[in-house]
């Protein structure tokens, strides 16, 4: 079965469904990746949208703070205050210590991840069609690759998780002292006997690594799957070849399935941002506690 990336494309340029999906899952990168791990590759689209949405999130929060009044709040102010109270209540229940930095961090993480996740609601062919219309191509002269969901890129989610890991280590040292943290690494959870030090240390290293990887993979996996389902639904609409029963049925299914998945995806967007924020609070809260 074949599909076309855009209506009106000549038959000789028709691509298969697999090629269509593969095209939309390519990043605008500095160069092709060599092997499963290649730290020399830079995903320009992920960096661009991450930074842009971070700026937009900051502007929204700063704007809400500056417009805050003691009187009857506007809808925007009430909405932001609701989110702030939600995050503040969660941070208060989880982190037992100074939250002057952690609570704003959790708020920033939640709003930022929601903004990045929400990019999944843009039409999957929006930028491909725009670049084609403007005649913009990549360095090899092929159609431009461009992905707009930073959280559907493992590099993006892992980068955020590494920041959380750095904060976990920072608060472990800050709260317990460097000596206390090292003592905990070698003496918990099995005990302080010298024969158990290597097992304690190994288990703690695995725990830190597992927290970091799982935090990144959970968000990435859900958003990547959501993006892929939107592409599969888009293929239904691409089967329209005229006003005939099969084309009309597939187009109707495309509209119905797309609408249902978009509504359901709203829950995924919000839930994954909430989970990422909550796990960040939990991990930083654990750094404030000793075994």
Buried (B, 14 or more C-beta within 10 A) or exposed (E): EEBBBEEEEEEEEBBEBEEBBEBBBBBBBEEEBEEEEEEEBEBEBBBBBBEBBBEEBEEBBEEBEEEEEEEEBEEEBEEBEEBBEBBBEBBEEBBEBEBEEBBBBBBBBBBBBBBBBBBBEEEBBEBBBEBBEEEEEBEEEEBBBBBBBBBBBBBBBBBBBEBBBEBBEEBBBBBBEEEEBBBBBBBBEEEEEEEBBEBBBEBBEEEBEEBBEEBBBBBBBBBBEBBBBBBBBBBBBBBBEEEEEEBEEBBEBBEEBBEEBBEEBBEBBBEBBBBBBBBBBBBBBBBBEEE
